[in-house]
Amino acid sequence: MANITLSIPNKLHEKIKKHPEIRWSEVARHAMTEYVEKLELMDKLTSESKLTDKDAIEISKKIKRSIAERHMALLK
């Protein structure tokens, strides 16, 4: 099994030290596994997409504009 080193904020380290009964490497391994599985699913879903980065940015702008307009209408 490979080893990695993680850097974490001091505040998080202090909280982790309060629970030595927890196998933190197992928690990290589980979180990384879930994240990689989500990435693999995203890759699979988008593998045949013809959408370009430019298209995605344009769609994002339209969605944000629509949301902003909706919220502005609610404020009136």
N, C-alpha and C positions, 0 to 999 in steps of 0.2 A: 504494500500500500504506500502511496506517495505521501509526503508531508508538505504542508504549507505553513507559512507564518502570517498571521493577521495582525494588523495594527488597529486598535480600537481606542476610542476616547477614554480618558482617565475616569470620567464619571461612570461610564458603562463598566469599566473594569472594577470599580469599587462595588457596584451593585452585584456583579457576577461573583465577586469574592465572598459575598454574604450567603451564597448558596453553593458550598463546596460539594453538596450531595448530588448535584446535577452534573451529568457528563456533558460538558459544554462542547467538546469536540463532536459528540453525537448530534447535538442541537445544530451546530454549524453545518455538519455533513448533510443532515436532513433538509435544512433550508437551502443549501446549494443544490441538492438533488431536485427539489421542487422547482427552483428557479430555472435550472437547465431543462427540465421537462417542459416548462412553459415556453422557453426559447425554441426548443425543438418543435413544439406544436406550431408556434408562430411561423417558423421556417417552412414547415410542411404546408401550412395553409397559404402561404404567400409564394411558394416555389414556382407556381405557374402563372402568377399575376403579371399582367402587362402594365400595371400601374408604375409610373416612374416616381422618383423622389419629388420632382417638380409637380406632378399631379397630386401627390399626397399633401404637399405643402399648400397647394391651391385649395384643396378640399378642406384642409384644416382651417385656413383663413375664412372660408365661407361659413363653416360651422361656428367658429368663434364670433364672426360678425352677426350671425343669426341669433346666437345666444345673447350677445350684448344688446341687440335691438329688442329682443323679448324682455330683457330685464329693464331696459330703459322705458319700455311701454308700461311696465308694471309700476314704475316710479311716478308716472304722470298722473 
